[in-house]
Amino acid sequence: MTPSKLVLLLTAATFAAPVAKAQDAGAQDAGAQDAGARAQDAGTKAPAQMSAAEQEMMQKYMQAATPGPEHQKLAKLAGKWKLQVTSWFAPGAPPQKSDGTAEFKTILGGRYVQQEVKGEMGGQPFEGTGTMGFDNVTKERFATWTDSMSTGLMVMRGKCPADAKKCTTKGRMSDTVAGKEVPFSETTTMTDDDHFKFELRGPGPDGKQFKMLEIVYTRQ
């Protein structure tokens, strides 16, 4: 397939769903026909006929881009939350406690959920941004995280059904002390639509995983 055909295919997949919806709603009335005629007069051309293989590929792109049950489940997080944060800087170290706030919102047509966190960590102001989603192609939930106490990016992935009460994802992030990327895991446990717990585990000085962070979320 030539690059020009691939661009055409992606464009068609992007606009096919809304065009079909508009047609079902009766968009082909006299006014719409007049508008279409004016657009053609302005130089708009109908897309070239696609082959059966290209139509099949377009259908796959549309399915991959369409939010499903997993995205709807994540969208329920939208809103404002208060946080009770407990952190441990080493195994057996006394816990450090603080409070914070978070706001979740859906973005890009409900395909992703973005989280903005504000609070403090170790007595210092703290801000962080996370993005969560579900990849229809790999069938995995994923999450990214960046914050004001690092310059690295955490990327986590895991298999979690839409109705799962507990979801664990794994990934890697750069570690200042180790001077390289190290493995982390995070587990989210849903109590109900208004309460859930987040736990982060990473390597300690001996390289063994330990729980370094726990956040209890309560909807405001």
Summary of the structure (lengths in Angstrom):
residues: 220
radius of gyration: 23.1
end to end distance: 51.9
largest distance: 74.5
contacts: 554
relative contact order: 0.12
helix: 25%
strand: 45%
